[in-house]
Every structure is written in C-alpha cells, then in structure tokens.
Amino acid sequence: MGHARLRASQLQRPRMLSPPQSGGNAHNSEGSPSLCAPGYLNPAHKAKIHHTSKAASLMKVAPNKFEPNVQTSADIKCTVKSKKKKHKLTEWLSNLRKCPSGFKQHLQNKAEKKLCKATAEASKNVSAMKCLLLEFEEQKLSDLKNLMLNFVKIEMVFHAKALELYTTAWRAAKSLKIKEDMKTFCKYIVEQSNLWKALDLETYMEHENKSENNAEFSSKENNQEQLSDESTLDDDEFLAIVDEFCRRYEMSIPKPCCSKCPHVMITEDNEKAHEFPFRNQYDNDVTVWSPQGRLHQVEYAMEAVKQGSATVGVKNKTHAILVALKRASSELSAHQKKIIPIDDHVGITIAGLTADARMLSRFMRTECLNNRYSHTASLPINRLVAVLGNKMQACTQRYDRRPYGVGLLVAGYDDMGPHIYQTCPSANYFDCKAMAIGARSQSARTYLEKRLNEFQSCSLEDLIKHGLLALRDTLPNEVELTTKNCSVAVVGRNTNFVIYDDEAVAPYLASIEGELRTHGPQADEPKAEVPIDADRLPTDPQPDVAGEDRMQLD
C-alpha cells in the first residue's frame, strides 16, 4: 500500500470538503461526498479510492499513511453512534412487544398501587384536617389563643413552619372575634402554598362569609362576642390549655421559655441554650447597647448584689452604724466577714462578690493613705465615694473589663457629720439617710421607711436596735439573729470606726428579744440560700428592668 502515501504539504494543510460537482468521482455511489477530492490525494492514485468504505479500509490497513478530513471523521463517528442508539432502542421496543401480557399487567398494577398509595395518604391527611376543623367548629372557640393553638396543630402536620407561625400569630392577635381573627391569622399564611392548599382555608373563609347572613350563625356569633368580652385568658391558663391539647392529640408543641420572654420557644434543639435565661445577643460585651438602651452586663452585676447577704446602714445626727448578716458557705467553714474597715473614720459593708469587694477596699485604703500623707488629714467621705465611683465607671466603658459585682454601704464621719453612702455596680452612688441592700432587703427598706423620722433624734443604742430589727426582717421566720451570723459597726463624733463581732454583739441582740417582726420577707424577693459570696452564679431569671430608675435603685 505504499502507493497511497500523501505529500507532506498536503497532510499539514487542513482542507474543507469541496462542493459537489456535476460529474467525476466527487460523489460515491450513495451520494455522499467522497474523500478523494481533487488536490487532496496524489493524482496518480485518485482512481484507486472511490468510496467511503474503501477509505475506511485504507484507514484500518495503513493508519499512519492516511489522514482523512476532520469533519468527515466526525460525521462517520456520529453516524455510527446514532445507528447504535437506534439499534438499542429498536431492540428494547422489540423485547417489550415480545413480553407476555402478564408482564405488562404487572407494570400496570405496580403503577396503580403507587397511585393508590399516594391518593390514600393524601386522603388521610385531608380527612384528618377536616375532622379537626369540624371539632374546632363544634367547640365554638371564642378565644383567639385557643383558635391559634389548634391551627398550629394542623400546621405541624402539614408544614415545617409551626414555630414561626405560632410566634407571629401570637404577636398579631388583637381581638377575640373569630371572623376577624381568622382574617388576621390567614395574613401570615402564604397563599397558594402547600399549607394553604392542604388546609383549604380559602374555602373555609368563603363558608364563614356565606354563613354570616344566617340568623342562627349571627346569634351564635353574638354569644361568642359576649363570652369573649367577659373572659380573657392569662398566661397560666393559656399554658394549661396547651398542655391539655398536647395530651389530647399526643403532640408536642413548643412552649414559651418563661413569662419574661414568651417570644422564645423551647425546643429540643435550643433547650440547653435556655438553661441560662440571661443569655441573649446583646450581653456578650459590656460595651454593647441593646435596642432598649440597656447594658445587660451592668444589670447582671446589679443582680449579683441582690444575691448577697443583706446588710443595713443607718445614721442619726452624730453617728452612723452598719449591721450585716454573715453567712457560711458550708457547715464546715466559718462565717464570712461582711464589714471591712477602711480608715479610722470610714468603713464599708458589702453585698455581692467578696473578691471584688477586696479589690475596692484596697483601693479605698490607698486613697485614704495618700490623702493623709499629702494633707495630714482624713479624706472627706464624699470625695472618697466619688473617686470610687470613677473607678467603677471605667469598667463599664471598656470591652476588656467587666463591672464589679458588688454593692457597698459606706459609713463614715467627717467635718460635715455622719454619712451613709450606697454604691452600685453601675457606678452610681447615693447619699442616704438609711439603706439596706442584699437578698430580701426590701423588707428591711420597708421597716426603715416607716421609722425614718425617728432616726435623727434617737440615741446610738436605739439606732443599733433599729438596724438589727430591720436586718431581722430579711430572715425567714424560722431563722433568728445570733452572735455568729451578725456584725455591727459604729463610727461617729469622737468615735473611730469599730466593729463588734461574736460576743460583743450579744448585748444588742438581747435588746431586741421579744420584739415582734413587723414585716416578713417578700415572696417576690429572690431566694439566696447559696451565697453569691461563695462564687456562685445567680440562677434567678432576668428581671424586667425597663428604665434608668431601676438601674439606680439597685
């Protein structure tokens, strides 16, 4: 086959097929373009290649000596592929025609079974929905909350947006009329969605509109309106209805986290996240403001003060006293000291984290020593408290620090007379006539408010007696003040700051024996059985602090 060799110049130059010509060997017997176009092969061998089949045979015999046109090669491959595909399709159809009638019936039965199964499942869901709607209509639900709850049950069957719809409809509820509430509820369901079609709410609403002209329906609606105006459900009653509904239908519906945050629903996924009710997106940093203009980290520090043991401060014209309740973290440990001396003329009592109190007391001692060294005089109480407030304020303005979780009652005496100051973790400080802070301190503040006019004219012994009685009101009825759990501090004119502990307090405790308690501990006060002074975190839910006044009072 050496006579089929091509010239090198012709092999390197690509060439398209020449247009068909009227005669010669431009076409083969089947009418397709021939590979032996003029100028493509050696003219001495044109007569030897006439058909495409012969060209293909040359490719098999001498593939290195013959290179066909690129386009023609693609046409050949496409034709072969199409023929193979057509052959396979023809063979499959032939086999299908040859199949016995039983096989065809088997395929038809299988398809019908699938269709019947899907139809039965859909009918089952629709029938369950209709049964629920009939039950709702028979129950004559006059309260919007009951109506929303039942529709949430249906949505949990047909849709995956139960939580979102539940919270949205809850917030949008404004009336107790079924007709208006149905319209409000339907606004939060996307029309033409799967849920909308499954519930067939559009038809249900048309039925309600048509029934409006019915006299019997009108009378029932009037009865429902009267019933809805007379009765409303609070949160506890509504949660009871939720529990009853869950038991009836054996369903699990998300419930509000607590009364403080009803918009947060407890589910299996976020149940652990709600073990800490304080946590939200605005309390990760002390410098982050919430949309309500609050600093949650500062408020949490103020809550730590409420978890500490109670302490009371009272003053008259010549003296100021501090009375503190000492607690032990366990039966094996000694009672913790709550009164800390600062200088000869000033001392403090604490409620909150004792570690933070030690840092602040050290700072106050340093300020007093510096002033005494530079001015050879005692530091005025108001200036000492102002410097302390500035130090505490710096911790609320920097992201790398946290607020001090301790509240102080500062008792002192200077040229202006006796003083009782209260400091807060928010860096606010107040000059008080009498004050009580710590756990169940509201009972002590009530006692002090009732006898505020008596303090200025009473003696030192009576002043201590009032302080002990106020402190006793913060205790449960079965607990009494003893020499182990009580401390008293006195400072005043010609009297340096002195602390009475243990047996030194016995004479003052003897003076209040037989005195009846004027006020018990408040039921709404946080129970602080485990002291926060023992580095225990608060477990009470976040208070509803709504304004600046609440932050200043704590």
C-alpha positions in Angstrom: 0.0 0.0 0.0 3.0 2.3 -0.4 1.3 3.9 -3.4 -1.2 5.6 -1.1 1.4 7.9 0.6 0.5 11.5 0.7 2.6 14.6 0.2 3.8 16.3 3.4 2.4 19.7 2.3 -1.0 18.2 1.8 -1.1 16.4 5.2 -0.2 19.6 7.1 -2.7 21.9 5.3 -6.3 21.5 6.6 -8.9 21.5 3.9 -12.7 21.5 4.0 -14.7 19.3 1.6 -15.1 20.7 -1.8 -18.7 21.4 -3.0 -20.4 18.7 -5.0 -19.6 18.7 -8.7 -21.7 17.6 -11.6 -19.5 14.6 -12.6 -16.4 12.7 -11.9 -15.6 11.0 -8.7 -16.7 13.8 -6.4 -19.5 11.6 -5.0 -19.7 8.0 -4.2 -22.5 5.6 -5.0 -24.6 6.7 -2.0 -24.5 10.4 -2.9 -22.2 11.4 0.0 -19.1 13.5 -0.6 -16.0 11.4 -1.5 -12.7 11.7 0.3 -10.8 11.8 -3.0 -11.5 15.5 -3.8 -9.1 17.0 -6.4 -5.8 18.1 -5.0 -6.2 16.2 -1.7 -4.5 12.8 -2.6 -1.7 12.0 -5.0 -3.2 12.4 -8.5 -1.5 9.1 -9.5 -3.8 7.2 -7.1 -7.1 9.1 -7.4 -8.7 6.2 -9.3 -8.0 3.7 -6.5 -10.2 5.4 -3.9 -13.8 5.9 -5.0 -16.0 5.2 -2.0 -16.1 6.0 1.7 -15.9 2.3 2.6 -12.6 2.0 0.7 -11.3 5.0 2.5 -12.2 3.4 5.8 -10.5 0.2 4.8 -7.3 2.2 4.0 -7.5 3.8 7.5 -7.5 0.3 9.0 -4.7 -1.0 6.9 -2.4 2.0 6.9 -3.5 4.4 9.6 -0.1 6.1 9.7 -0.2 6.7 5.9 -3.7 8.1 5.5 -5.3 11.0 7.4 -9.0 11.8 6.4 -10.6 15.2 6.8 -11.6 16.1 10.4 -15.2 17.0 9.6 -15.7 13.7 7.7 -14.3 11.7 10.6 -16.8 13.4 13.0 -19.7 12.6 10.6 -18.6 9.0 10.5 -18.5 8.7 14.3 -21.9 10.5 14.7 -23.5 8.2 12.2 -22.1 5.1 13.9 -23.3 6.3 17.3 -26.8 7.1 16.0 -27.1 3.7 14.5 -26.0 2.0 17.7 -28.5 4.1 19.7 -31.3 3.4 17.2 -30.4 -0.3 17.3 -30.6 -0.4 21.1 -34.0 1.4 21.1 -35.3 -0.9 18.4 -34.1 -3.9 20.3 -35.7 -2.7 23.6 -39.1 -2.0 21.8 -38.9 -5.4 20.2 -38.3 -7.1 23.5 -41.2 -5.1 25.0 -43.5 -6.2 22.3 -42.5 -9.8 22.8 -43.1 -9.6 26.6 -46.1 -11.7 27.7 -49.3 -9.9 28.7 -48.7 -10.8 32.3 -45.6 -8.7 32.5 -47.4 -5.7 31.0 -50.2 -6.2 33.6 -47.6 -6.4 36.3 -46.2 -3.0 35.3 -49.7 -1.5 35.2 -50.6 -2.9 38.6 -47.4 -1.6 40.1 -48.1 1.9 38.8 -51.7 1.7 40.1 -50.6 0.6 43.5 -48.2 3.6 43.8 -51.0 5.9 42.7 -53.5 4.4 45.2 -50.9 4.7 48.0 -50.3 8.3 47.3 -54.0 9.0 47.0 -54.8 7.2 50.2 -52.1 9.2 52.1 -53.4 12.5 50.8 -57.0 11.5 51.6 -55.9 10.5 55.1 -54.3 13.9 55.7 -57.2 15.8 54.3 -59.7 13.8 56.3 -57.7 14.3 59.5 -57.7 18.0 58.7 -61.4 18.1 58.1 -62.1 16.2 61.3 -60.1 18.8 63.2 -61.9 21.6 61.6 -65.2 20.1 62.5 -64.1 19.7 66.1 -63.0 23.3 66.2 -66.3 24.4 64.8 -68.2 22.3 67.3 -66.2 23.6 70.2 -67.2 27.2 69.3 -63.8 28.6 70.1 -64.4 32.1 71.2 -60.9 32.8 72.4 -58.2 33.7 69.9 -55.5 31.9 71.7 -57.4 28.6 71.6 -58.0 29.1 67.8 -54.4 29.8 67.1 -53.3 26.8 69.1 -55.5 24.4 67.1 -54.3 25.7 63.8 -50.8 25.4 64.9 -51.5 21.7 65.5 -52.7 21.4 61.9 -49.7 23.2 60.6 -47.4 20.9 62.4 -48.9 18.1 60.4 -48.7 19.7 57.0 -45.9 22.2 57.3 -42.5 22.9 58.9 -43.1 26.5 59.9 -45.1 25.9 63.1 -42.7 27.9 65.4 -42.6 30.9 63.1 -46.3 31.0 62.5 -47.1 30.4 66.2 -45.0 33.4 67.4 -46.1 35.7 64.5 -49.8 35.0 65.1 -49.4 35.4 68.9 -48.0 38.9 68.4 -50.6 39.8 65.8 -53.5 38.9 68.0 -55.6 41.9 68.9 -59.3 40.8 69.2 -61.3 37.8 70.3 -63.7 37.7 67.4 -63.4 34.5 65.3 -64.2 36.2 62.0 -61.6 39.0 62.4 -59.0 36.7 64.0 -59.3 34.2 61.1 -58.5 37.0 58.6 -55.6 38.1 60.8 -54.3 34.5 61.0 -54.6 34.0 57.2 -52.5 37.0 56.5 -49.5 35.1 57.9 -50.0 32.1 55.7 -48.7 32.5 52.2 -51.4 32.0 49.7 -51.1 29.2 47.1 -48.6 27.4 49.2 -48.8 23.8 50.2 -50.1 24.7 53.6 -52.8 26.9 52.2 -54.0 24.2 49.8 -53.9 21.5 52.4 -55.9 23.4 54.9 -58.3 24.7 52.3 -58.6 27.9 54.3 -59.9 29.9 51.3 -62.9 27.6 51.1 -63.3 27.8 54.8 -63.3 31.5 54.8 -65.9 31.7 52.0 -68.1 29.4 54.1 -67.7 31.7 57.0 -68.6 34.7 54.9 -71.7 33.0 53.5 -72.8 31.9 56.9 -72.7 35.5 58.1 -76.2 36.1 56.7 -77.6 33.1 58.6 -79.6 34.2 61.6 -78.5 31.2 63.7 -74.9 31.9 62.9 -75.4 35.6 63.9 -76.9 34.7 67.2 -74.0 32.3 67.9 -71.5 34.9 66.9 -73.2 37.4 69.3 -73.0 34.9 72.1 -69.3 34.3 71.3 -68.6 38.1 71.3 -70.3 38.4 74.7 -68.3 35.5 76.0 -65.1 36.8 74.7 -65.7 40.2 76.2 -66.4 38.7 79.6 -63.5 36.2 79.8 -59.8 36.5 78.8 -57.0 34.1 79.5 -53.8 34.9 81.3 -50.5 33.2 80.6 -51.0 30.4 83.1 -54.5 29.5 81.8 -53.2 29.5 78.2 -50.3 27.2 79.1 -52.8 24.9 80.8 -54.8 24.8 77.5 -51.6 24.0 75.7 -50.9 21.0 78.0 -54.5 19.7 77.6 -54.3 20.0 73.9 -50.9 18.1 73.8 -52.4 15.3 75.8 -55.5 15.1 73.7 -53.7 14.8 70.3 -50.5 13.3 71.6 -48.5 16.1 70.1 -45.5 18.2 71.3 -46.0 21.9 70.7 -43.2 24.4 71.5 -43.9 26.4 74.7 -42.7 29.8 75.7 -39.4 29.9 77.6 -40.8 31.8 80.5 -43.1 34.8 81.3 -40.1 37.1 80.8 -39.5 36.0 77.2 -42.7 34.5 75.8 -41.4 35.0 72.2 -38.7 32.4 72.7 -39.8 28.9 72.3 -38.2 25.9 74.0 -37.4 23.0 71.6 -35.1 20.0 71.8 -32.5 21.9 69.8 -32.4 25.0 72.0 -33.4 23.5 75.3 -29.8 23.7 76.6 -29.4 27.2 75.5 -32.3 28.2 77.8 -30.7 26.8 80.9 -29.2 30.3 81.1 -32.1 32.7 80.8 -29.8 35.7 80.9 -28.1 34.9 77.6 -29.0 36.9 74.5 -27.3 38.6 71.6 -26.7 41.9 73.5 -25.0 40.7 76.6 -21.7 39.3 75.2 -19.9 42.6 75.8 -20.3 45.3 78.5 -20.0 48.0 75.8 -22.9 46.7 73.6 -26.2 48.5 73.9 -29.5 46.7 73.5 -32.2 48.3 71.3 -33.9 49.4 74.5 -30.8 51.4 75.6 -29.7 48.9 78.3 -26.3 47.4 79.2 -27.2 43.9 80.1 -23.8 43.1 81.7 -24.2 46.0 84.1 -27.7 44.8 85.0 -26.4 41.3 85.6 -23.8 42.7 88.0 -26.5 44.6 89.8 -28.4 41.3 90.2 -25.4 39.8 91.9 -25.8 42.4 94.6 -29.3 41.1 95.3 -27.9 37.6 95.7 -25.6 38.6 98.5 -26.5 38.5 102.2 -28.4 41.5 103.5 -26.8 44.5 105.2 -28.2 47.7 106.7 -26.9 51.2 107.2 -28.5 53.9 109.4 -27.4 57.2 110.8 -28.5 59.9 113.2 -27.1 63.4 113.9 -23.9 62.1 115.5 -23.3 58.5 114.4 -23.6 56.1 111.5 -23.9 52.4 112.0 -23.6 49.3 109.8 -25.4 46.0 110.5 -24.5 43.0 108.4 -25.7 39.4 108.1 -22.8 36.9 108.0 -23.2 33.6 106.2 -21.1 30.5 105.9 -20.6 28.7 102.5 -20.9 25.4 104.3 -21.3 23.9 107.8 -17.5 23.2 107.8 -16.5 26.8 107.2 -16.5 29.9 109.4 -18.9 32.8 108.8 -17.6 35.3 106.3 -16.9 38.8 107.4 -19.1 41.4 105.8 -17.8 44.6 107.3 -14.4 45.9 106.2 -12.6 48.8 107.9 -11.0 51.4 105.6 -9.7 54.2 107.8 -10.2 55.5 111.3 -13.2 57.5 110.1 -14.8 55.2 107.5 -15.7 51.6 106.8 -17.8 49.6 104.4 -20.2 46.6 104.3 -20.6 44.6 101.2 -23.3 42.5 99.3 -22.2 40.6 96.3 -18.8 39.1 95.2 -16.4 39.4 98.1 -13.4 39.1 95.8 -14.5 42.3 94.0 -15.1 43.9 97.5 -11.5 43.2 98.5 -10.1 44.9 95.4 -12.3 48.0 96.0 -11.5 48.1 99.8 -7.8 48.0 98.9 -8.2 50.9 96.5 -10.1 52.9 99.2 -7.4 52.3 101.8 -4.8 53.5 99.3 -6.7 56.7 98.6 -7.1 57.4 102.3 -3.4 56.9 103.0 -2.3 59.1 100.1 -4.6 61.9 101.3 -3.4 61.6 104.9 0.3 61.6 103.7 -0.1 64.6 101.5 -2.6 66.7 103.5 -2.1 65.2 107.0 -5.9 65.0 107.3 -8.6 62.4 106.7 -10.1 62.1 103.3 -13.7 63.5 103.1 -16.3 60.8 102.7 -18.0 62.4 99.6 -14.6 62.7 97.8 -13.7 59.1 98.6 -17.0 57.8 97.3 -16.7 60.0 94.1 -13.2 58.5 93.4 -14.6 55.1 94.0 -17.4 55.7 91.5 -15.0 56.9 88.9 -13.0 53.6 89.2 -16.2 51.5 88.9 -17.3 53.6 85.9 -14.1 52.7 84.0 -15.1 49.0 84.0 -18.4 49.8 82.2 -16.7 51.6 79.3 -14.1 49.1 78.2 -14.7 45.8 76.4 -11.7 44.1 78.2 -13.2 44.6 81.6 -16.4 43.6 83.5 -18.4 45.6 86.1 -17.7 45.0 89.7 -20.3 42.6 91.0 -20.6 44.1 94.5 -22.6 46.8 96.2 -21.2 48.8 99.1 -22.7 50.7 102.0 -20.1 53.2 103.1 -20.4 54.6 106.6 -18.1 57.5 107.8 -17.8 60.6 109.7 -16.1 63.9 108.7 -16.4 67.6 109.2 -19.8 67.5 107.5 -21.2 64.9 110.0 -22.0 61.2 109.6 -22.6 59.8 106.2 -24.2 56.6 104.7 -23.4 56.2 101.0 -24.6 53.4 98.7 -22.6 52.4 95.6 -23.8 50.3 92.7 -22.0 48.2 90.0 -23.4 50.8 87.6 -21.0 53.3 89.2 -23.9 55.3 90.7 -23.6 56.4 94.3 -26.2 57.9 96.6 -26.1 59.8 99.9 -28.7 58.1 102.1 -30.3 58.6 105.5 -30.8 54.8 105.8 -30.4 52.0 103.3 -30.5 48.2 103.0 -29.0 46.1 100.2 -28.7 42.4 99.5 -31.1 39.4 99.5 -34.6 40.1 100.8 -33.6 43.7 101.5 -37.0 45.1 100.5 -38.4 44.0 103.9 -35.6 46.0 105.7 -36.2 49.0 103.5 -39.8 48.9 104.3 -39.0 48.9 108.0 -36.6 51.8 107.6 -39.1 53.9 105.6 -41.7 53.6 108.3 -39.4 54.8 111.0 -37.2 57.3 109.0 -38.3 60.3 111.1 -37.2 58.6 114.4 -33.6 58.1 113.4 -32.3 61.6 113.7 -33.3 62.1 117.3 -32.7 58.6 118.7 -29.6 57.5 120.7 -26.8 55.3 119.5 -28.3 52.2 121.3 -31.7 52.8 119.7 -30.1 53.3 116.3 -28.3 49.9 116.6 -31.6 48.4 117.7 -33.4 49.7 114.7 -30.7 48.4 112.4 -30.9 44.9 114.0 -34.7 44.8 113.7 -34.5 45.8 110.0 -31.9 43.1 109.4 -34.0 40.5 111.2 -37.0 41.2 108.8 -34.8 40.0 105.9 -34.6 36.5 107.5 -37.1 33.7 107.3 -39.4 33.2 110.2 -37.6 30.2 111.5 -34.2 31.9 111.5 -33.0 34.3 114.2 -30.0 36.6 114.6 -27.2 35.2 116.7 -23.8 36.2 117.7 -22.3 34.1 114.9 -24.2 35.5 112.0 -24.4 39.1 112.9 -21.9 42.0 113.0 -22.3 45.7 114.0 -20.0 48.6 113.2 -20.2 52.1 114.6 -18.5 55.4 113.6 -19.3 58.9 114.7 -18.3 62.0 116.6 -15.2 61.3 118.8 -15.6 57.6 117.9 -13.4 55.8 115.4 -14.7 53.1 113.2 -15.1 50.0 115.4 -16.6 46.5 114.6 -18.5 44.4 117.1 -18.4 40.6 116.4 -19.3 37.5 118.2 -19.9 38.0 121.9 -19.6 41.8 121.6 -23.0 41.8 119.8 -24.8 39.9 122.5 -26.0 43.0 124.5 -27.5 44.5 121.3 -29.2 41.2 120.4 -30.6 40.9 123.9 -32.3 44.3 123.5 -34.4 43.1 120.6 -35.6 39.8 122.2 -39.3 39.7 122.4 -39.8 42.3 119.7 -42.4 41.2 117.1 -41.5 41.1 113.5 -43.2 44.0 111.7 -42.7 42.6 108.2 -41.8 39.2 106.7 -39.6 38.5 103.7 -41.2 39.4 100.4 -42.5 36.5 98.4 -41.2 38.1 95.2 -37.7 38.6 96.5 -35.0 36.2 95.1 -34.2 33.3 97.4 -30.5 33.3 98.1 -29.9 30.1 100.1 -26.5 29.7 98.5 -24.4 32.9 99.0 -23.1 34.7 95.9 -20.1 35.5 98.1 -19.0 31.9 97.6 -18.5 32.5 93.9 -21.9 31.0 93.0 -23.6 32.5 89.9 -27.2 33.8 90.2 -29.9 31.4 89.0 -32.9 33.7 89.1 -34.5 34.8 85.8 -33.6 38.2 84.4 -35.6 41.0 85.9 -37.7 43.2 83.8 -35.5 46.3 84.1 -37.1 48.9 81.8 -35.6 52.2 82.7 -32.8 54.2 84.3 -34.6 54.5 87.6 -34.5 50.7 88.1 -30.8 50.7 87.5 -30.2 53.4 90.0 -32.2 51.8 92.8 -30.2 48.5 92.7 
